[in-house]
Amino acid sequence: MALINDGYLQHLRVAADGAIGADIMARKGPATLAMLGSGGMARAHVEALMQVREISRIRVYSPTPGNRLRFAEEMAEKYGVATEALDDPRQVYRGADILAACTDSALPVIRGEWLEPGMHVISIGGRPDSTARARFDRTLRLGTAPAPVGRPELGTADEYLGYLARPDDPLWQGQRPGQPAPVHAAGGGQVLLADILQGHAQGRTADEQITYSERGNIQGAQFYAVAAVAYEEALRQGIGRELPREWFLQDIRD
């Protein structure tokens, strides 16, 4: 139907997940947003989170000073929100209502000892450390894709695939195909988006809870859902380039 570059859609679909989680789990009211990371995914998350919360202040840390300064200047100009680039990641956490880690780090960047009561945490790269996982009171999981039709034995937690390269990590040692993903929240406080939408469960139940949201194993469903909307809107606006059908067809018999 269409060939679509996913550079923008990739940021949009992940940031939308973050915003859905924050809308359900973060405390209501004006929010201070703490950003770890200053790249394209971080920019998309600010834009998406603006749709679900009144962001009154942004603090950002990333390892390269020029990148975080440029990010702060851009966000302040674009959204009219006081934005501060900080030299110490510890300072980003102080007083934050929402913490979004948008990095490409292979190591944990969300430090559990720095989390504060009432904070909502989003992790896009740079996963939470073991202390953070132990402190999460409630975790929202957006979904888990089913196994292929007729092949239930092929049901695989994406966490098993994603962390197979770190077999010594104790969190993932027990993961195997067909097993559910590990529960992040202490005391089993994990809820599924479907249960919340159907009225069977609640997200945050107290202001002082530390909450966390994760996408789950949805295997590309975000891509084709967002791409379909972009395709339909392109048709409506008459934009894009028509590709000749004959480029993709042949009349050679096998």
C-alpha positions as CSV (number, residue, x, y, z in Angstrom):
1,M,0.0,0.0,0.0
2,A,2.8,2.4,0.8
3,L,6.5,2.8,1.5
4,I,7.0,5.0,4.6
5,N,10.2,6.1,6.1
6,D,9.9,5.2,9.8
7,G,12.3,7.8,11.3
8,Y,9.6,10.0,12.5
9,L,7.0,7.3,13.1
10,Q,9.6,5.4,15.3
11,H,9.8,8.4,17.6
12,L,6.1,9.1,17.5
13,R,4.9,5.6,18.3
14,V,7.3,5.1,21.3
15,A,6.6,8.5,22.7
16,A,2.8,7.8,22.4
17,D,3.3,4.8,24.6
18,G,5.1,6.9,27.1
19,A,2.3,9.4,27.1
20,I,-0.3,6.7,27.5
21,G,1.5,5.3,30.5
22,A,2.0,8.8,32.1
23,D,-1.7,9.7,31.5
24,I,-2.8,6.7,33.5
25,M,-0.1,6.4,36.1
26,A,1.4,9.9,36.7
27,R,-0.1,12.2,39.4
28,K,-2.6,14.8,38.1
29,G,-1.8,18.5,37.9
30,P,1.2,20.5,36.7
31,A,4.3,18.4,36.4
32,T,8.1,18.8,36.5
33,L,9.6,16.6,33.8
34,A,13.0,15.1,34.2
35,M,14.8,13.9,31.0
36,L,17.7,11.6,30.8
37,G,18.8,11.9,27.2
38,S,18.6,14.7,24.7
39,G,18.1,13.1,21.3
40,G,15.2,12.6,18.9
41,M,13.4,10.2,21.3
42,A,13.7,12.7,24.1
43,R,12.2,15.4,21.9
44,A,9.3,13.2,20.9
45,H,8.6,12.3,24.5
46,V,8.4,16.0,25.5
47,E,5.9,16.6,22.7
48,A,3.8,13.6,23.6
49,L,3.8,14.2,27.4
50,M,2.7,17.8,26.7
51,Q,-0.6,16.3,25.4
52,V,-1.5,14.5,28.7
53,R,0.0,16.7,31.4
54,E,0.7,20.4,32.0
55,I,4.5,20.4,32.0
56,S,5.6,23.4,34.1
57,R,9.3,22.7,34.1
58,I,11.8,20.5,32.3
59,R,15.2,19.4,33.6
60,V,17.6,17.5,31.3
61,Y,20.9,15.6,31.6
62,S,22.8,13.9,28.9
63,P,26.6,13.1,28.8
64,T,27.5,15.6,26.1
65,P,27.1,19.2,27.4
66,G,26.5,20.7,23.9
67,N,23.6,18.3,23.3
68,R,21.8,18.9,26.5
69,L,22.2,22.7,26.2
70,R,20.9,22.6,22.7
71,F,17.9,20.5,23.8
72,A,17.1,22.8,26.7
73,E,17.2,25.9,24.4
74,E,15.0,24.2,21.8
75,M,12.4,23.0,24.3
76,A,12.2,26.4,26.0
77,E,11.7,28.1,22.7
78,K,9.2,25.6,21.3
79,Y,7.0,25.1,24.3
80,G,7.6,28.2,26.4
81,V,8.5,26.1,29.4
82,A,11.4,26.8,31.7
83,T,14.0,24.2,30.8
84,E,17.3,23.7,32.6
85,A,20.3,21.6,31.4
86,L,22.1,20.1,34.4
87,D,25.7,18.8,34.8
88,D,24.8,16.2,37.4
89,P,22.2,13.5,36.7
90,R,21.3,13.4,40.4
91,Q,19.9,16.9,40.2
92,V,17.5,16.0,37.4
93,Y,15.6,13.7,39.8
94,R,15.0,16.2,42.5
95,G,11.3,17.2,42.7
96,A,10.4,15.5,39.4
97,D,6.9,14.2,38.9
98,I,7.8,12.3,35.7
99,L,11.2,10.8,34.9
100,A,11.8,9.8,31.2
101,A,15.0,7.9,30.3
102,C,15.4,8.2,26.6
103,T,18.9,6.9,25.9
104,D,20.8,4.3,23.9
105,S,22.7,3.0,27.0
106,A,23.1,-0.7,27.4
107,L,23.5,-0.2,31.1
108,P,20.9,0.9,33.7
109,V,20.5,4.6,34.0
110,I,17.5,4.8,36.3
111,R,18.9,4.8,39.8
112,G,16.6,3.5,42.4
113,E,18.2,5.3,45.3
114,W,17.4,8.6,43.6
115,L,13.7,8.0,42.9
116,E,11.3,10.1,45.0
117,P,7.8,9.2,46.3
118,G,5.1,10.0,43.8
119,M,7.3,9.8,40.7
120,H,6.3,8.2,37.5
121,V,9.1,6.5,35.5
122,I,9.4,5.9,31.7
123,S,12.3,3.9,30.3
124,I,13.3,4.0,26.6
125,G,16.7,2.5,26.7
126,G,18.9,2.6,29.9
127,R,16.7,0.3,31.9
128,P,16.0,0.6,35.7
129,D,18.6,-0.9,38.0
130,S,17.7,-3.5,40.6
131,T,17.0,-1.0,43.3
132,A,14.6,0.9,41.1
133,R,12.7,-2.3,40.2
134,A,12.4,-3.1,43.9
135,R,10.9,0.4,44.6
136,F,8.3,0.4,41.9
137,D,4.9,0.2,43.6
138,R,2.8,-0.2,40.4
139,T,3.9,-1.1,36.9
140,L,1.6,-0.6,33.9
141,R,2.3,-3.0,31.0
142,L,0.7,-1.9,27.8
143,G,0.4,-5.4,26.3
144,T,1.8,-8.7,25.3
145,A,1.4,-10.1,21.8
146,P,-0.1,-13.5,21.5
147,A,1.7,-16.5,19.9
148,P,1.2,-17.1,16.2
149,V,-2.2,-18.7,15.4
150,G,-2.0,-22.4,15.9
151,R,1.5,-22.3,17.3
152,P,1.2,-21.5,21.1
153,E,4.7,-23.0,21.7
154,L,6.2,-20.1,19.8
155,G,4.9,-17.5,22.3
156,T,8.0,-15.6,23.4
157,A,8.5,-12.8,25.9
158,D,10.3,-10.0,24.1
159,E,12.4,-9.6,27.2
160,Y,13.8,-13.1,26.6
161,L,15.0,-12.1,23.2
162,G,16.2,-8.7,24.1
163,Y,18.3,-9.8,27.0
164,L,19.6,-13.1,25.7
165,A,23.0,-11.3,25.1
166,R,23.3,-10.8,28.9
167,P,22.8,-14.4,30.2
168,D,24.5,-13.5,33.5
169,D,21.9,-10.9,34.4
170,P,19.9,-12.5,37.2
171,L,16.7,-10.8,36.3
172,W,16.6,-12.5,32.9
173,Q,18.2,-15.9,33.7
174,G,14.8,-17.6,34.0
175,Q,13.3,-16.3,30.8
176,R,12.5,-18.8,28.2
177,P,10.2,-19.0,25.2
178,G,6.6,-19.4,26.3
179,Q,7.1,-17.8,29.7
180,P,5.5,-14.5,30.7
181,A,7.6,-11.5,31.1
182,P,9.0,-10.7,34.6
183,V,7.1,-8.5,36.9
184,H,8.9,-5.3,37.7
185,A,6.9,-4.0,40.5
186,A,7.6,-5.0,44.1
187,G,4.8,-7.2,45.6
188,G,3.4,-8.2,42.1
189,G,1.9,-4.7,41.5
190,Q,1.7,-5.1,37.8
191,V,-1.5,-4.1,35.8
192,L,-2.3,-4.5,32.1
193,L,-3.6,-1.7,30.0
194,A,-6.5,-3.9,28.8
195,D,-7.6,-4.5,32.4
196,I,-7.6,-0.8,33.1
197,L,-9.5,0.0,29.9
198,Q,-12.1,-2.6,30.8
199,G,-12.5,-1.3,34.3
200,H,-11.0,-4.4,36.0
201,A,-8.0,-2.7,37.5
202,Q,-6.6,0.7,38.5
203,G,-3.3,2.4,37.7
204,R,-1.9,4.6,40.4
205,T,-3.9,4.2,43.6
206,A,-2.0,6.7,45.9
207,D,-0.1,9.9,45.3
208,E,3.1,8.6,47.1
209,Q,3.4,5.5,44.9
210,I,6.4,5.2,42.5
211,T,4.9,4.0,39.2
212,Y,6.5,2.7,36.1
213,S,5.1,1.9,32.6
214,E,6.5,-0.4,29.9
215,R,5.4,-1.2,26.4
216,G,5.5,-4.9,26.6
217,N,5.9,-7.5,23.8
218,I,3.7,-6.1,21.1
219,Q,5.9,-7.0,18.1
220,G,5.4,-4.2,15.7
221,A,1.7,-3.5,16.4
222,Q,2.7,0.2,17.1
223,F,4.3,0.5,13.7
224,Y,1.5,-0.6,11.6
225,A,-1.1,1.2,13.7
226,V,0.7,4.5,13.4
227,A,1.7,4.0,9.8
228,A,-1.9,3.3,8.9
229,V,-3.0,6.6,10.3
230,A,-0.2,8.4,8.5
231,Y,-1.1,6.7,5.2
232,E,-4.8,7.5,5.5
233,E,-4.0,11.1,6.3
234,A,-1.6,11.4,3.4
235,L,-4.4,10.1,1.1
236,R,-6.8,12.7,2.6
237,Q,-4.4,15.6,2.0
238,G,-3.2,14.4,-1.4
239,I,0.4,14.3,-0.4
240,G,3.1,11.8,-1.2
241,R,4.2,10.3,-4.5
242,E,2.1,7.8,-6.4
243,L,4.1,4.7,-7.1
244,P,3.3,3.0,-10.5
245,R,1.6,-0.3,-9.8
246,E,3.6,-2.0,-12.6
247,W,6.8,-1.6,-10.6
248,F,5.6,-4.3,-8.3
249,L,3.9,-6.7,-10.6
250,Q,5.1,-9.1,-13.3
251,D,3.5,-11.3,-16.0
252,I,6.2,-14.0,-16.0
253,R,4.8,-17.4,-15.3
254,D,6.5,-19.7,-12.8
